Structure formats: C-alpha cells, structure tokens
Amino acid sequence: MKKKRIKLRYKKERVVFSDVLPYELPITFTNRFFYRFLVKNEVEYEINPLDIKKGKLSWKPDISDGAKQVLAVLFGIDSYNIFCSTEVINGKNECFVKHEPKIPFTYRIMHKRGKYRELAVIHPADQIKMVSFYEKYKSLILYYCQQSRFSLRHPYAVACYFYYRDRLHHTLLGKRSDDLELYFNEYENLKTYFSYKRYTQIYRFYEDYRYQRAEKKFAHLQKFDIQACFNSIYSHSIAWATNGGKATYKRFFKGGEDGTFGAVWDSLMQKMNYNETNGIVIGPEFSRLFAEVILQYIDKCVENDLYEKGYKWNVDYECYRYVDDHFFFYNNKEVLEAARQSYAYHLNEYKMSISNEKTEDIDRPFITPISRAKLAIDKLIHDTVTINVDDDLLKKDESEDEAKDFANEYGEDEMENEPIDKERIKKALGKKHTLYFRSSFFSSVFQDILKTNNVEAKDVLNYTIARMENRCERMLKKFDRLYKPLCMAGNVVYITPDMAEQVEHRKSIMEHELSLFLFNLLDSAFFIYSFNKQLNSTLKLVNLLNTIIVYLDTDYLERSKDKKDKEEKKDNTLIKHKRFTDDIRANVFKKIQDEIDVVFQCSRYSEDTQLETLYFLITLRSMRSRYHLSVASIENYIGVKTDEYGNKELPVMNAISITLFLYYFADKNEFDELRMLIINKACERIRSVPMELHKKTSELIILLLDLMACPYLTMENKTKVGEAFGLNKKKIKNLLRYFKNGRYMFTNWKKLNVTKELNAKISQEVYA
C-alpha cells in the first residue's frame, strides 16, 4: 500500500522519541509514556550557555504530588525543591538544578564473534536536557551538518512530515487501524527529529546513480572506516570543529565552558557520560550527529588538501561517507595516497585513525563477495518462497522489481476493493494455485552460497531474513486474494449447497497447503538464524514470526448492512468471520514455540549478551498462553542454580532483562516463584550501587520507575524496591499514587501493539 504522509504538530519534546534511545532496545522499552509525562506536566530544562553548571527546571503549576515525586526522582533533587516551589514565573513553577555528571545505563550486544558492542541509555534527566539543546541549537546543528559534499547521511531540515506504511495490509490484519491519529499525534513512530539527506540506510547508496556514475568514471574503489569511531572521539573536538579547527579555537577561545555552541555540546556529552572526554555514548542519534559535525569538518580539510595538490573532486576522484564508512573512487593511485595521508593527518589531530583491518580495495566492477552473495540469495528466495497461480493479475506482481518490493514501493492492490460476490467466488474456485517452500533445498543452497562467495553468515543473515519476511508477506497477500472469497462465501453472499461443498473442499486444501508452507519456512528461518544469533538478526526473525502470527490469528471483519446498527454505532456493526481452523493455527504456533524452545536450550542466558534471545519472550507472550514455555524451560534458560540449602539463585541481570522477564511472566500464577526471585534480584541490583550514586545512575532510575509502574507487582514488592533505592514511606506513597491508574514510564507493560512497534523499530535502523 502507498505511503501515508502525516503532518507533524511541532513539539520540541519529540526529541525523546527519536534521538536519545539506542535502536537496539526491546520494543517493550519506549519513551512514549515519558514523552507524555513531559508534555502533560510541561516539564522543561533551560540551558544557560554562560553558566552550564546549572540550569533552570520548570513545570506546570498544580501538578499532582505523584508527578512532583517523579520529577524529583528524575532529577535527583530533594523533594522540598519541588513541593515547596510556589512562586509562579511566566505561568510555571521553577527551581535551579545543578548540571551534575550522570552514569549512563550501558549494556552489551554481540557485535562480532567473541566481540561485543557497548550501547548506552542516557539518564532521563539528560534526555530532557537534550530536548532543550535541540530546541536552542537546531539551526546550528543543521548548519554544521551541511558543510561536506562527501556525506551520504546528514540532516537538512527539522522533520515536518511523518511517512507511514503499514507493513501488513489492513485486509490481512483484518481490523481497523486503531487510534491512528492519536498514534501519529504522539509521534510514536517518528524516526528522527531531523529529515535526512541523502540516504537513511546505506544499502540505498549501492542502488543510486551516484554509485553507478562513479563506477563508470573510475576504475578503483577503496572502502575504509574509522577505527572504533565513537569510542575514539574526543568530546572537546566538537568545539574545534565548530570554531575553525584546533589551532584557531585554542588561539581565540578560552576553552572549556566558554558559551559557544561547541563548548555547550561538549559539556552535555561529558556530563551524560560521567565526565568522560575520551569517547562518547554509543547508540543515540545525537551521538551520530556529534560525530557528523566533526567528520564533516575533516571532510572539508581533506578536500582542501587535495585541491591544493591539484586533485579536483568529481574529476580526479569522488569520495562518499556514510557515518564513518568511506568510499573513495579513483583512477590514479597518487590521488588515493594523497587522500590517505590527508585523512591520517586530520584524523590524528582529532585523536582518530583509519582502520587498516576494514580497508578493502576493489577494482571495477565494484561488486563485493557480499554483494554477489546477496544477489544469489535474492534469486534463491524468489525461486523457493513462491506461489504459482493461474491468474494474470497475480502473475503481474511476480514481474515487479524486487528492489522496489524490498523498499516497499509497490502500489495499492488492484483487487483489494473488488467486491466479494458469486463471480469472485467462482473465480477463486477455478484458479489453480500452488503455495510452497522448498525447505531442504533452501537450506543447502544457502550454505553453498556462503561457501562459494567466501562470506560469513553474519554478513548476509539480516538481509536474508528480512527478504524472507518480505517475500512471505507478499505470498500471504496473494494467497489471501484467493482464500478470502472462499472464507466469506455463505456469509457475504448466498451460495448453493453444491458450491458450498466445493468451497469447503478447496478451503481445506488451501489451509493444509498454507500450514506446510509456513511450517517449512519457519524451519529454514530458524536454521539459518542458528548460524549467527546477533540482535539485529533476532529482530528480523521476530518480525517474520509476527507477520505469520498476526496473519493466522486475525479473523476477517465484515461491516453490518443493518442500517439500525450503523445509526446507533453498535459494536456489532463489525461481524467476525473465522479465518482458519484451530488445527492450522495450532500446527504453526506449536512450531514457533518448539523452535524458540530450541533456541533457548542452545543459547543460554548470558550477562554479556542478554538481549539477543530475550526478544523471543515478546513473541511468546503475543501468542496464546498455551504456547508459552514452561517454568522448567525458563529456569533452564536463565541458568537458575540451587544452593546447598535449596535456595534458588539467579545470574546477574540488568534493568532490561528484569523488566522483560516480568513482562513475560505477567500475572501468571505458575511464575510466582520466579517473579519473586526477579524482584529480589532487582533489589540486589539497586543495593549493589553505593547509595550516593543512586540518583546519578541511569539504570537504577529506570528500574525504580518501571517497577513502581509494573501492574504485576504487589504494593508490598513495590515498597521493597523503593526502600532499596533509599526512598522514605512518603516518597514511595507519592510514586505509587502516580502510577496506580495504569500510568507507565519506560516499559510498556500492557498496551504493546507488537506489529506497530516492530514496524517503527525496523524503520529506524541506520545500518542495513
């Protein structure tokens, strides 16, 4: 279906949706409710560039005691400053807050075999400060991010529109888009605060005319990136890059907190990373913007150096950069050596260097082993995940450009609005079709592609699973065009007994065919996933599972033709028609359960890689309870140990793991013991940090507020958590009062729409 463009109402707080959280967080973790808290209570933090050490915190008068207590916890200040602030200035209460260093919540994900990437969730108070920073300096951010012609991804304007495309067609979902306007008005799917040029994802560069033009003009390409880019960035260097370079800045500026744009940004980046100047937090979008400003300045320096040596851009060379990935096209080796020398000099000045390990030289044609493998995978998926139907309209879809398909550029379905009548039912009965997936063939050929092209599974796994999901969705849509008329026959229009018998026979065949198709598809998807269980691969697989679950678990809806019902707007204006038999659903759902169980058996819970497999808990909870894993399976996965006294012990868990397990357990009685162990582990996690650091530690603030909001914890357990944090009874009571009416803060405990959240998550991916 076509893109829907929705104009955004400008709210500066939308920064917390788009630019402060790492992409690699579970979909249960969201700033949706945090955003609503800020907007409803008009919470603001005003940065003073000339006195960055403290800022002015303001909020709407007469907010509830519970909201005041939340505010006090977020900023780690004495409740007295909030509760006793009665002076109203410009319609708001206010007080001054010290700009103190905060400890970010860091967690690991698998990056390469035996190597990890450490990502960070900054302190909620720092997230609010970033709202203020964006609002005050958005024009300067845009200015300094538009200095280099090398950059392939840079902001050019504040986003005015939100583009939305439902990954599953509304007819497949079988239900109306619920509360869409509210959903969009809250910016809950907003990708980034800024609109970006030229490419939001790197794969689009390979399909663009710039890449193809460069291949025509130049015989050689060198790809390289910066060694540990974000970990190497010296925070002070932002002031150098925005003030004419290191030498100029040190000559004309005082340094430190001098009130300049660069100095303010430097101070914010330091304080949110516990005063660390060597390296910046990894994960948030604003960190990529921070790096972009510095790298654009270096781009300009390199281009000027080459120009002075007689080498002109677009004549002697072309250079493109996506974040820290560089593409240098050339004919003469001398220009490459000059560019490398220039990059080495300027990067060193900014305490960075080129990664020799990741440097790759390619001669025309510019196709890498990975690219060749992806082409072979495309053909494999097209040949194995397929439906053969004797229908010209359906065949038309098969000839569509696969690249457009993957980018979701195909238009509205031509048959979507076709009414279901006897003719369409007869047409569906008369069509020959075969929906199939050659599982064993797919798995063996996939392995051969890896070996033939000398690539590792990790290099193509995300791409492969994403393509499988996209292809699966297309095949389900085609299947549905033939299946839906049969399913609705007898309900929508009257058919003869003979035709009814034919319809039931054909439905039975098609459902069996669908069951085998999905069964084999899942078998292969989990097989290739076992090669490399990285978080992004897990996310892609979870998206595939969700596509299948939603398709099978949603009935068709028909609008009532009863005028009285419509006039009275009764709930029965929508009539449900069962889509598939329980046996079909059961076969596929049991397959999903079994495959996830195998993953949990083979990939035990680990302190270092907690999220890679925990994502599947969200999938399991979205299924019916009969397909949830047993207590024994979960305990085995976690690695629960029993001491000599018979007491069970849990391994180390961070806030994300704790909240994910509690989300999965929900209020099911069979998990009572495990739930209590998790709560005790949460209290232990809080107590492990010195009391004086509680208010500064991002993880503990998030954990405290999420557990206070958790609907599956008793008041006694919530009090226990609050006391572990160091709160007195009055403060605990205020927090409980705020969260008692179904309010959440960071974890979406009960209101999770898995499909929408997955779509939003995948649309945010920077690297693809």
Solvent accessible surface area in square Angstrom, and as a share of the most:
residue,aa,sasa,rsa
1,M,22,0.10
2,K,124,0.53
3,K,107,0.45
4,K,85,0.36
5,R,140,0.51
6,I,32,0.16
7,K,134,0.57
8,L,16,0.08
9,R,138,0.50
10,Y,100,0.38
11,K,62,0.26
12,K,49,0.21
13,E,16,0.07
14,R,2,0.01
15,V,0,0.00
16,V,0,0.00
17,F,24,0.10
18,S,12,0.08
19,D,0,0.00
20,V,0,0.00
21,L,31,0.16
22,P,4,0.02
23,Y,22,0.08
24,E,22,0.10
25,L,3,0.01
26,P,2,0.01
27,I,6,0.03
28,T,5,0.03
29,F,17,0.07
30,T,16,0.09
31,N,3,0.01
32,R,20,0.07
33,F,16,0.07
34,F,0,0.00
35,Y,2,0.01
36,R,80,0.29
37,F,5,0.02
38,L,1,0.01
39,V,43,0.25
40,K,122,0.52
41,N,9,0.05
42,E,77,0.34
43,V,4,0.02
44,E,56,0.25
45,Y,9,0.03
46,E,99,0.44
47,I,6,0.03
48,N,69,0.35
49,P,28,0.17
50,L,149,0.74
51,D,52,0.27
52,I,8,0.04
53,K,134,0.57
54,K,95,0.40
55,G,2,0.02
56,K,51,0.22
57,L,0,0.00
58,S,12,0.08
59,W,2,0.01
60,K,70,0.30
61,P,32,0.20
62,D,139,0.72
63,I,13,0.07
64,S,62,0.40
65,D,65,0.34
66,G,1,0.01
67,A,2,0.02
68,K,34,0.14
69,Q,3,0.01
70,V,0,0.00
71,L,0,0.00
72,A,3,0.03
73,V,9,0.05
74,L,0,0.00
75,F,9,0.04
76,G,16,0.16
77,I,32,0.16
78,D,91,0.47
79,S,14,0.09
80,Y,147,0.56
81,N,62,0.32
82,I,1,0.00
83,F,54,0.23
84,C,67,0.40
85,S,25,0.16
86,T,113,0.66
87,E,121,0.54
88,V,80,0.46
89,I,65,0.33
90,N,146,0.75
91,G,47,0.45
92,K,29,0.12
93,N,8,0.04
94,E,34,0.15
95,C,20,0.12
96,F,131,0.55
97,V,7,0.04
98,K,142,0.60
99,H,7,0.03
100,E,57,0.25
101,P,28,0.17
102,K,11,0.04
103,I,43,0.22
104,P,15,0.10
105,F,4,0.01
106,T,60,0.35
107,Y,8,0.03
108,R,103,0.38
109,I,12,0.06
110,M,53,0.24
111,H,58,0.26
112,K,52,0.22
113,R,188,0.68
114,G,61,0.59
115,K,110,0.47
116,Y,83,0.32
117,R,86,0.31
118,E,93,0.42
119,L,4,0.02
120,A,3,0.03
121,V,0,0.00
122,I,0,0.00
123,H,0,0.00
124,P,0,0.00
125,A,0,0.00
126,D,2,0.01
127,Q,1,0.00
128,I,3,0.01
129,K,2,0.01
130,M,0,0.00
131,V,8,0.05
132,S,18,0.11
133,F,0,0.00
134,Y,0,0.00
135,E,63,0.28
136,K,103,0.44
137,Y,19,0.07
138,K,50,0.21
139,S,82,0.53
140,L,67,0.34
141,I,0,0.00
142,L,26,0.13
143,Y,125,0.47
144,Y,44,0.17
145,C,0,0.00
146,Q,84,0.37
147,Q,59,0.26
148,S,13,0.08
149,R,118,0.43
150,F,1,0.01
151,S,0,0.00
152,L,0,0.00
153,R,16,0.06
154,H,19,0.09
155,P,0,0.00
156,Y,89,0.34
157,A,34,0.26
158,V,31,0.18
159,A,9,0.07
160,C,69,0.42
161,Y,77,0.29
162,F,15,0.06
163,Y,113,0.43
164,Y,11,0.04
165,R,44,0.16
166,D,21,0.11
167,R,44,0.16
168,L,3,0.02
169,H,5,0.02
170,H,90,0.40
171,T,23,0.13
172,L,2,0.01
173,L,18,0.09
174,G,8,0.08
175,K,103,0.44
176,R,149,0.54
177,S,50,0.32
178,D,75,0.39
179,D,101,0.52
180,L,32,0.16
181,E,112,0.50
182,L,95,0.47
183,Y,17,0.07
184,F,6,0.03
185,N,50,0.25
186,E,33,0.15
187,Y,4,0.02
188,E,17,0.08
189,N,7,0.03
190,L,6,0.03
191,K,81,0.34
192,T,24,0.14
193,Y,0,0.00
194,F,1,0.01
195,S,33,0.21
196,Y,26,0.10
197,K,97,0.41
198,R,78,0.28
199,Y,13,0.05
200,T,58,0.34
201,Q,26,0.11
202,I,22,0.11
203,Y,36,0.14
204,R,83,0.30
205,F,0,0.00
206,Y,77,0.29
207,E,91,0.41
208,D,31,0.16
209,Y,122,0.46
210,R,48,0.17
211,Y,16,0.06
212,Q,93,0.41
213,R,75,0.27
214,A,0,0.00
215,E,43,0.19
216,K,165,0.70
217,K,73,0.31
218,F,1,0.01
219,A,28,0.22
220,H,57,0.25
221,L,0,0.00
222,Q,12,0.05
223,K,43,0.18
224,F,7,0.03
225,D,13,0.07
226,I,5,0.02
227,Q,87,0.39
228,A,51,0.40
229,C,7,0.04
230,F,27,0.11
231,N,90,0.46
232,S,24,0.15
233,I,1,0.00
234,Y,45,0.17
235,S,1,0.00
236,H,55,0.25
237,S,1,0.01
238,I,0,0.00
239,A,4,0.03
240,W,12,0.04
241,A,7,0.05
242,T,11,0.06
243,N,29,0.15
244,G,48,0.46
245,G,6,0.06
246,K,57,0.24
247,A,79,0.62
248,T,52,0.30
249,Y,10,0.04
250,K,128,0.54
251,R,192,0.70
252,F,132,0.55
253,F,71,0.29
254,K,182,0.77
255,G,26,0.25
256,G,50,0.48
257,E,72,0.32
258,D,23,0.12
259,G,20,0.19
260,T,28,0.16
261,F,16,0.07
262,G,0,0.00
263,A,3,0.03
264,V,3,0.01
265,W,0,0.00
266,D,7,0.04
267,S,4,0.02
268,L,4,0.02
269,M,3,0.02
270,Q,28,0.13
271,K,30,0.13
272,M,2,0.01
273,N,27,0.14
274,Y,99,0.38
275,N,79,0.40
276,E,78,0.35
277,T,35,0.20
278,N,96,0.49
279,G,6,0.06
280,I,7,0.04
281,V,8,0.05
282,I,31,0.16
283,G,7,0.07
284,P,0,0.00
285,E,5,0.02
286,F,0,0.00
287,S,0,0.00
288,R,37,0.14
289,L,2,0.01
290,F,0,0.00
291,A,0,0.00
292,E,9,0.04
293,V,3,0.02
294,I,0,0.00
295,L,2,0.01
296,Q,1,0.00
297,Y,49,0.19
298,I,1,0.01
299,D,2,0.01
300,K,75,0.32
301,C,23,0.14
302,V,0,0.00
303,E,34,0.15
304,N,83,0.43
305,D,40,0.21
306,L,1,0.00
307,Y,141,0.54
308,E,140,0.63
309,K,113,0.48
310,G,55,0.53
311,Y,49,0.19
312,K,108,0.46
313,W,42,0.15
314,N,59,0.30
315,V,101,0.58
316,D,50,0.26
317,Y,0,0.00
318,E,0,0.00
319,C,0,0.00
320,Y,1,0.00
321,R,0,0.00
322,Y,0,0.00
323,V,7,0.04
324,D,19,0.10
325,D,37,0.19
326,H,3,0.01
327,F,2,0.01
328,F,1,0.00
329,F,0,0.00
330,Y,16,0.06
331,N,77,0.40
332,N,77,0.39
333,K,129,0.55
334,E,99,0.45
335,V,1,0.00
336,L,10,0.05
337,E,88,0.39
338,A,9,0.07
339,A,2,0.02
340,R,59,0.22
341,Q,117,0.52
342,S,8,0.05
343,Y,1,0.00
344,A,52,0.40
345,Y,144,0.55
346,H,20,0.09
347,L,1,0.00
348,N,109,0.56
349,E,53,0.24
350,Y,2,0.01
351,K,102,0.43
352,M,7,0.03
353,S,57,0.37
354,I,21,0.11
355,S,5,0.03
356,N,117,0.60
357,E,138,0.62
358,K,95,0.40
359,T,36,0.21
360,E,68,0.31
361,D,96,0.50
362,I,17,0.09
363,D,93,0.48
364,R,111,0.41
365,P,93,0.58
366,F,10,0.04
367,I,57,0.29
368,T,16,0.09
369,P,48,0.30
370,I,64,0.32
371,S,38,0.25
372,R,104,0.38
373,A,0,0.00
374,K,52,0.22
375,L,111,0.55
376,A,35,0.27
377,I,0,0.00
378,D,31,0.16
379,K,138,0.58
380,L,9,0.05
381,I,6,0.03
382,H,62,0.28
383,D,55,0.28
384,T,0,0.00
385,V,0,0.00
386,T,11,0.07
387,I,7,0.04
388,N,82,0.42
389,V,12,0.07
390,D,84,0.44
391,D,13,0.07
392,D,122,0.63
393,L,48,0.24
394,L,5,0.02
395,K,109,0.46
396,K,110,0.47
397,D,22,0.11
398,E,45,0.20
399,S,94,0.61
400,E,60,0.27
401,D,76,0.39
402,E,45,0.20
403,A,45,0.35
404,K,118,0.50
405,D,3,0.02
406,F,45,0.19
407,A,16,0.12
408,N,23,0.12
409,E,84,0.38
410,Y,27,0.10
411,G,38,0.37
412,E,89,0.40
413,D,20,0.10
414,E,113,0.51
415,M,15,0.07
416,E,45,0.20
417,N,142,0.73
418,E,62,0.28
419,P,95,0.60
420,I,28,0.14
421,D,56,0.29
422,K,84,0.36
423,E,120,0.54
424,R,18,0.07
425,I,0,0.00
426,K,100,0.42
427,K,90,0.38
428,A,4,0.03
429,L,25,0.13
430,G,61,0.58
431,K,43,0.18
432,K,164,0.70
433,H,24,0.11
434,T,63,0.37
435,L,4,0.02
436,Y,70,0.26
437,F,9,0.04
438,R,108,0.39
439,S,17,0.11
440,S,96,0.62
441,F,79,0.33
442,F,0,0.00
443,S,16,0.10
444,S,61,0.39
445,V,41,0.23
446,F,0,0.00
447,Q,79,0.35
448,D,84,0.44
449,I,13,0.07
450,L,20,0.10
451,K,175,0.74
452,T,100,0.58
453,N,20,0.10
454,N,138,0.71
455,V,17,0.10
456,E,88,0.40
457,A,13,0.10
458,K,63,0.27
459,D,47,0.25
460,V,0,0.00
461,L,1,0.00
462,N,42,0.21
463,Y,46,0.18
464,T,0,0.00
465,I,0,0.00
466,A,15,0.12
467,R,13,0.05
468,M,0,0.00
469,E,3,0.02
470,N,2,0.01
471,R,5,0.02
472,C,0,0.00
473,E,4,0.02
474,R,16,0.06
475,M,0,0.00
476,L,0,0.00
477,K,18,0.08
478,K,4,0.02
479,F,0,0.00
480,D,7,0.04
481,R,28,0.10
482,L,8,0.04
483,Y,0,0.00
484,K,42,0.18
485,P,1,0.00
486,L,2,0.01
487,C,7,0.04
488,M,6,0.03
489,A,14,0.11
490,G,47,0.46
491,N,82,0.42
492,V,36,0.20
493,V,36,0.21
494,Y,157,0.60
495,I,15,0.07
496,T,64,0.37
497,P,105,0.66
498,D,103,0.53
499,M,25,0.11
500,A,35,0.28
501,E,126,0.56
502,Q,103,0.46
503,V,4,0.02
504,E,103,0.46
505,H,119,0.53
506,R,57,0.21
507,K,33,0.14
508,S,67,0.43
509,I,78,0.40
510,M,1,0.01
511,E,10,0.05
512,H,113,0.51
513,E,29,0.13
514,L,0,0.00
515,S,9,0.06
516,L,93,0.46
517,F,2,0.01
518,L,0,0.00
519,F,85,0.35
520,N,47,0.24
521,L,0,0.00
522,L,0,0.00
523,D,60,0.31
524,S,1,0.00
525,A,0,0.00
526,F,9,0.04
527,F,77,0.32
528,I,0,0.00
529,Y,0,0.00
530,S,55,0.35
531,F,64,0.27
532,N,22,0.11
533,K,50,0.21
534,Q,26,0.12
535,L,3,0.02
536,N,33,0.17
537,S,1,0.01
538,T,0,0.00
539,L,1,0.01
540,K,16,0.07
541,L,0,0.00
542,V,1,0.01
543,N,10,0.05
544,L,0,0.00
545,L,0,0.00
546,N,9,0.05
547,T,4,0.02
548,I,0,0.00
549,I,8,0.04
550,V,21,0.12
551,Y,0,0.00
552,L,0,0.00
553,D,49,0.26
554,T,21,0.12
555,D,36,0.19
556,Y,3,0.01
557,L,50,0.25
558,E,27,0.12
559,R,127,0.46
560,S,6,0.04
561,K,151,0.64
562,D,70,0.36
563,K,158,0.67
564,K,124,0.52
565,D,18,0.09
566,K,102,0.43
567,E,137,0.62
568,E,89,0.40
569,K,174,0.74
570,K,83,0.35
571,D,143,0.74
572,N,81,0.42
573,T,22,0.13
574,L,35,0.18
575,I,76,0.39
576,K,148,0.63
577,H,18,0.08
578,K,115,0.49
579,R,2,0.01
580,F,3,0.01
581,T,67,0.39
582,D,75,0.39
583,D,103,0.53
584,I,15,0.08
585,R,10,0.04
586,A,24,0.19
587,N,76,0.39
588,V,0,0.00
589,F,0,0.00
590,K,97,0.41
591,K,22,0.09
592,I,0,0.00
593,Q,24,0.11
594,D,61,0.31
595,E,27,0.12
596,I,0,0.00
597,D,31,0.16
598,V,75,0.43
599,V,10,0.05
600,F,2,0.01
601,Q,98,0.43
602,C,95,0.57
603,S,25,0.16
604,R,131,0.48
605,Y,18,0.07
606,S,41,0.26
607,E,103,0.46
608,D,51,0.26
609,T,24,0.14
610,Q,12,0.05
611,L,4,0.02
612,E,7,0.03
613,T,7,0.04
614,L,0,0.00
615,Y,0,0.00
616,F,0,0.00
617,L,0,0.00
618,I,0,0.00
619,T,5,0.03
620,L,0,0.00
621,R,53,0.19
622,S,44,0.29
623,M,8,0.04
624,R,92,0.34
625,S,79,0.51
626,R,170,0.62
627,Y,8,0.03
628,H,23,0.10
629,L,8,0.04
630,S,64,0.41
631,V,44,0.25
632,A,73,0.56
633,S,28,0.18
634,I,0,0.00
635,E,29,0.13
636,N,62,0.32
637,Y,1,0.00
638,I,3,0.02
639,G,30,0.28
640,V,29,0.17
641,K,147,0.62
642,T,86,0.50
643,D,44,0.23
644,E,155,0.70
645,Y,173,0.66
646,G,49,0.47
647,N,85,0.44
648,K,61,0.26
649,E,92,0.41
650,L,17,0.08
651,P,46,0.29
652,V,65,0.37
653,M,1,0.00
654,N,11,0.06
655,A,3,0.02
656,I,4,0.02
657,S,0,0.00
658,I,0,0.00
659,T,9,0.06
660,L,1,0.00
661,F,0,0.00
662,L,0,0.00
663,Y,9,0.03
664,Y,0,0.00
665,F,0,0.00
666,A,7,0.05
667,D,99,0.51
668,K,41,0.17
669,N,120,0.61
670,E,107,0.48
671,F,2,0.01
672,D,72,0.37
673,E,101,0.45
674,L,2,0.01
675,R,24,0.09
676,M,70,0.31
677,L,32,0.16
678,I,0,0.00
679,I,1,0.00
680,N,59,0.30
681,K,24,0.10
682,A,0,0.00
683,C,1,0.01
684,E,95,0.43
685,R,65,0.24
686,I,0,0.00
687,R,139,0.51
688,S,82,0.53
689,V,32,0.19
690,P,69,0.43
691,M,118,0.52
692,E,125,0.56
693,L,42,0.21
694,H,5,0.02
695,K,83,0.35
696,K,41,0.18
697,T,13,0.07
698,S,0,0.00
699,E,15,0.07
700,L,2,0.01
701,I,0,0.00
702,I,3,0.01
703,L,0,0.00
704,L,0,0.00
705,L,0,0.00
706,D,0,0.00
707,L,0,0.00
708,M,0,0.00
709,A,4,0.03
710,C,0,0.00
711,P,54,0.34
712,Y,21,0.08
713,L,13,0.06
714,T,80,0.47
715,M,111,0.50
716,E,139,0.62
717,N,18,0.09
718,K,14,0.06
719,T,42,0.24
720,K,66,0.28
721,V,0,0.00
722,G,0,0.00
723,E,95,0.43
724,A,5,0.04
725,F,17,0.07
726,G,46,0.44
727,L,21,0.10
728,N,83,0.43
729,K,163,0.69
730,K,148,0.63
731,K,57,0.24
732,I,4,0.02
733,K,125,0.53
734,N,8,0.04
735,L,0,0.00
736,L,27,0.13
737,R,100,0.36
738,Y,18,0.07
739,F,8,0.03
740,K,130,0.55
741,N,107,0.55
742,G,34,0.33
743,R,82,0.30
744,Y,12,0.05
745,M,0,0.00
746,F,1,0.00
747,T,2,0.01
748,N,0,0.00
749,W,0,0.00
750,K,121,0.51
751,K,112,0.48
752,L,29,0.14
753,N,48,0.25
754,V,21,0.12
755,T,15,0.08
756,K,16,0.07
757,E,16,0.07
758,L,0,0.00
759,N,13,0.07
760,A,7,0.05
761,K,22,0.09
762,I,38,0.19
763,S,42,0.27
764,Q,53,0.24
765,E,10,0.04
766,V,9,0.05
767,Y,85,0.33
768,A,56,0.43
